[in-house]
């Protein structure tokens, strides 16, 4: 079950969020990103190129 907006998330409860982080905005960004990757995949994009794109984009947010 997912928490309601405005409530503490499991990550927040464990002190795993950066100050000012917005979990709802991050979830929306990840959903949009996944949609774009899916569209590229469906149109025949090279799987290796897709993986490189995903890894590169997510590396920006890694701790």
PEGI-V387794 format. One line per field, one symbol per residue. psi: psi as a letter, one per 20 degrees, with the letter a starting at -180 (. if undefined). Layout:
psi = ???
This chain:
psi = pqqqqirprgghhjkjqqpjqnhgggggghggghggggghghjjqphghgghggggghhhiq.
